[in-house]
């Protein structure tokens, strides 16, 4: 095991003493060490439930014979960062997340990883780290927000932006805008709408790095907790079989994700993130690939490339 570099042999007796300080038992020290990269925080609505997801992942890893250890990843809510200097800090967090996760995983010689992201730059940042580290890795997102309801009709965060525009045009008063504020975002989860977060969580599934339902099971459903436990089981299977990220995220898998991107009408921000993920596996992805793929999806419906045989999810088409 990779983690033996950290915890085995006479020279690592000091390290074992530090693991004892964490409360580890001798039996736990002999298990594969799985880094559970949790993006939980209390400022991003898509991340406020990740503590529950993290606990479910830990349980799945432990039940499957691993030693789960939780480590952090930061995340910025683009919705809260808009309209002020905060937006200058959003995209750069993607690389901070990738770099800090790489540092944590290599410094502690993890045998595998379960990534728990949910929002815009957080998902691609952890995908970049996974490709860079090339360890057995599974993703489980926090899930999308439920739809809101305005006057009996379904609504999303887009409805809120439209309400602001309507107010500026003199077509909606402040009381109605406040009604929208209180009803368009009814639960935790990634913002309702095919924005970057939901797009990248679906593309994570298409890449083969998330189990089926990773991009679609709502944040508040119990099925999301079951998925998290299954992610814990799945990473231990990958460790056992020696299947690493770059065996899953291949050139064909990325082109498959691009096909799904075009078919779903994902956020155009995917054209920022897919090339960055491709770069980590040595694939020179050009955004011009999107135009012929879009045409194929429009006119032939179910065109896709053949992804890696190691993909975790069921095929999309």
C-alpha positions in Angstrom: 0.0 0.0 0.0 1.1 3.5 -0.7 0.3 4.5 2.9 2.9 2.1 4.1 5.5 4.8 3.2 3.9 6.8 6.0 3.2 4.2 8.6 5.3 1.0 8.2 8.8 0.0 9.3 11.0 1.1 12.2 11.8 4.5 10.6 8.1 5.3 10.7 7.7 4.6 14.4 7.4 8.4 15.1 4.6 8.6 12.5 2.8 5.8 14.2 3.1 7.6 17.4 1.3 10.6 15.8 -1.4 8.3 14.5 -1.8 6.9 18.0 -2.3 10.6 19.0 -5.2 10.6 16.6 -6.7 7.6 18.4 -5.9 5.1 15.7 -5.7 1.4 16.7 -3.1 -1.0 15.4 -5.8 -2.6 13.2 -6.7 0.7 11.6 -3.1 1.4 10.8 -3.0 -1.8 8.8 -5.9 -0.7 6.6 -5.7 1.3 3.3 -5.9 5.0 4.2 -8.7 6.8 2.2 -8.7 10.5 2.1 -12.3 11.8 2.2 -12.0 15.3 0.7 -15.0 17.2 2.2 -15.9 20.6 0.9 -18.4 21.2 3.8 -18.8 24.8 4.9 -21.6 27.0 6.2 -21.6 29.8 3.6 -22.3 27.9 0.3 -25.9 26.5 0.1 -24.7 23.6 -2.0 -22.2 22.6 0.7 -24.2 23.0 3.9 -25.3 19.3 3.7 -21.8 17.9 2.9 -21.2 17.0 6.6 -23.9 14.4 6.3 -22.6 13.1 2.9 -19.1 13.0 4.5 -20.3 10.8 7.4 -22.0 8.4 5.0 -18.9 8.1 2.8 -16.8 7.4 5.9 -19.2 4.7 7.0 -19.1 3.1 3.5 -15.3 3.2 3.4 -15.0 1.7 6.9 -17.6 -1.1 6.2 -15.6 -2.0 3.1 -12.4 -2.4 5.0 -10.7 1.0 4.7 -9.6 3.7 7.1 -11.3 7.0 6.2 -9.7 10.3 7.1 -11.5 13.6 6.4 -9.5 16.5 4.9 -10.9 19.8 3.8 -11.3 21.6 0.4 -12.4 25.2 0.1 -15.3 26.4 -2.0 -16.8 29.8 -3.2 -20.4 30.4 -4.0 -20.5 32.3 -7.3 -24.0 33.5 -6.5 -22.8 35.2 -3.3 -19.6 36.4 -4.9 -21.3 38.2 -7.8 -21.6 42.0 -8.0 -18.5 42.9 -6.0 -14.8 42.2 -5.7 -15.5 38.6 -4.6 -16.0 37.4 -8.2 -12.2 38.0 -8.8 -11.6 35.2 -6.4 -13.9 32.5 -7.8 -12.0 31.0 -10.7 -8.6 31.1 -9.0 -10.0 28.8 -6.2 -10.2 26.0 -8.8 -6.4 25.8 -8.9 -6.1 26.4 -5.2 -8.4 23.4 -4.6 -6.4 21.2 -7.0 -3.0 22.2 -5.5 -4.0 21.9 -1.9 -5.7 18.5 -2.4 -2.6 17.3 -4.2 -0.4 18.5 -1.3 -2.6 16.8 1.3 -2.8 13.5 -0.6 0.9 13.2 -1.3 2.1 14.5 2.1 0.0 11.8 3.8 0.4 9.0 1.1 -3.3 8.2 0.8 -4.1 4.9 -0.9 -7.4 6.3 -2.4 -9.7 9.3 -2.4 -13.4 10.1 -2.2 -14.0 13.6 -3.4 -17.1 15.4 -2.0 -17.7 18.6 -4.0 -20.8 20.4 -5.2 -20.3 23.9 -6.6 -18.8 25.7 -9.6 -15.0 25.7 -9.2 -15.0 23.1 -6.5 -16.0 20.2 -8.8 -13.4 20.8 -11.6 -10.7 21.6 -9.0 -11.1 18.2 -7.4 -11.3 16.5 -10.8 -8.0 18.2 -11.8 -6.5 17.0 -8.5 -7.8 13.4 -9.1 -6.2 13.3 -12.5 -3.0 14.8 -11.3 -2.7 12.3 -8.3 -3.8 9.2 -10.3 -5.1 7.3 -7.3 -8.2 5.2 -6.9 -10.8 7.9 -6.7 -14.6 8.2 -6.6 -16.7 11.4 -6.6 -20.0 11.9 -4.8 -21.5 15.4 -5.0 -23.9 17.0 -2.6 -26.7 17.1 -5.1 -28.9 19.7 -6.7 -31.3 22.1 -4.9 -35.0 21.4 -5.2 -37.1 23.6 -7.5 -38.8 26.5 -5.9 -42.5 27.5 -6.4 -43.8 30.9 -7.3 -47.6 31.3 -7.5 -47.9 27.6 -7.9 -45.4 27.3 -10.7 -41.9 25.8 -10.5 -39.1 28.3 -10.3 -35.3 28.3 -10.1 -32.5 30.8 -9.3 -33.0 32.1 -12.9 -36.4 33.3 -11.8 -34.7 35.5 -9.2 -32.5 37.2 -11.8 -35.6 37.7 -14.0 -37.4 39.3 -11.1 -34.6 41.8 -10.6 -34.7 42.7 -14.2 -38.5 43.0 -14.0 -38.2 45.4 -11.1 -35.6 47.5 -13.0 -38.1 47.7 -15.9 -40.9 48.8 -13.5 -42.8 45.6 -14.0 -42.5 44.2 -10.5 -42.6 45.9 -7.2 -40.3 45.3 -4.2 -42.8 43.2 -2.3 -43.1 40.7 -5.2 -39.3 40.6 -5.5 -39.1 39.8 -1.8 -41.7 37.0 -2.4 -39.4 35.6 -5.0 -36.4 35.9 -2.7 -38.1 33.8 -0.1 -39.4 31.0 -2.4 -37.0 30.3 -5.4 -34.3 28.6 -3.3 -36.2 26.2 -1.0 -33.5 23.8 0.1 -29.7 23.2 0.3 -28.0 21.9 -2.8 -26.3 23.3 -5.9 -28.3 26.1 -7.5 -31.4 24.9 -9.3 -30.7 25.4 -13.0 -28.1 24.0 -15.5 -25.4 26.2 -14.2 -21.8 25.2 -13.7 -22.3 23.1 -10.6 -25.0 20.9 -11.9 -23.3 20.7 -15.3 -20.0 19.5 -13.8 -21.7 17.1 -11.5 -23.4 15.5 -14.5 -20.2 15.5 -16.5 -18.4 13.9 -13.6 -20.8 11.0 -14.0 -20.3 11.0 -17.8 -16.5 10.9 -17.2 -17.0 7.7 -15.2 -15.8 9.3 -11.9 -19.1 9.4 -10.1 -21.8 6.7 -9.6 -25.1 6.8 -11.4 -27.2 9.6 -9.9 -24.2 11.7 -8.9 -25.5 14.6 -10.9 -29.2 14.3 -10.5 -30.3 12.9 -7.0 -31.6 16.0 -5.1 -29.5 17.1 -2.1 -32.3 16.5 0.4 -33.2 12.9 -0.7 -32.1 10.0 1.4 -31.0 8.4 -1.8 -28.1 10.8 -1.8 -26.8 9.4 1.5 -27.1 5.8 0.1 -25.1 7.0 -2.9 -22.4 8.4 -0.6 -22.1 5.0 1.2 -21.9 3.3 -2.2 -19.1 5.7 -3.1 -17.2 4.5 0.0 -17.7 0.9 -1.1 -16.7 1.7 -4.7 -13.4 3.3 -3.8 -12.3 0.2 -1.8 -13.1 -1.9 -4.9 -10.9 0.4 -7.0 -8.1 0.1 -4.4 -8.4 -3.7 -4.4 -8.2 -3.8 -8.2 -5.6 -1.1 -8.6 -7.8 1.0 -10.9 -6.7 4.6 -10.8 -8.2 7.9 -12.2 -6.2 8.0 -15.4 -7.5 4.6 -16.4 -11.0 6.1 -16.1 -10.5 9.6 -17.3 -9.1 9.0 -20.8 -9.2 11.1 -24.0 -12.3 9.1 -25.0 -14.0 9.6 -21.7 -13.4 13.4 -21.9 -14.9 13.5 -25.5 -17.8 11.4 -24.1 -18.3 14.0 -21.4 -18.2 16.7 -24.1 -20.9 14.9 -26.1 -23.1 14.7 -23.0 -22.3 18.4 -22.4 -23.7 19.3 -25.8 -26.7 17.0 -25.4 -27.7 18.4 -22.0 -27.0 22.1 -22.9 -24.6 22.4 -20.0 -23.1 25.7 -18.8 -20.6 27.3 -21.2 -18.2 27.3 -18.2 -17.6 23.6 -19.0 -15.4 25.0 -21.8 -13.2 26.4 -19.1 -13.1 23.2 -17.1 -12.9 20.3 -19.5 -9.7 21.6 -21.1 -8.1 22.1 -17.7 -9.1 18.5 -16.7 -7.8 17.2 -20.0 -4.5 19.0 -19.5 -3.9 17.0 -16.3 -4.0 13.7 -18.3 -1.8 15.2 -21.1 -4.7 15.6 -23.6 -4.5 18.9 -25.6 -8.2 19.7 -25.6 -9.2 22.5 -28.0 -12.5 24.3 -27.5 -13.1 24.0 -31.2 -14.0 20.3 -30.6 -17.3 21.6 -29.2 -18.7 22.8 -32.6 -18.7 19.5 -34.5 -19.9 17.6 -31.3 -22.8 20.1 -30.9 -23.8 19.4 -34.6 -23.6 15.7 -34.1 -25.8 15.9 -31.0 -28.3 18.1 -32.7 -28.7 16.0 -35.9 -27.9 12.4 -34.8 -29.2 12.4 -31.3 -27.2 9.6 -29.6 -23.6 10.0 -31.0 -20.9 9.5 -28.4 -17.4 8.2 -28.2 -16.5 5.0 -26.4 -15.4 5.8 -22.8 -13.0 3.9 -20.6 -14.0 0.3 -19.8 -13.3 1.2 -16.1 -16.0 3.9 -15.9 -18.0 3.7 -12.7 -21.4 4.8 -13.9 -23.8 3.2 -16.3 -23.5 4.5 -19.9 -25.5 7.6 -20.5 -27.1 6.7 -23.8 
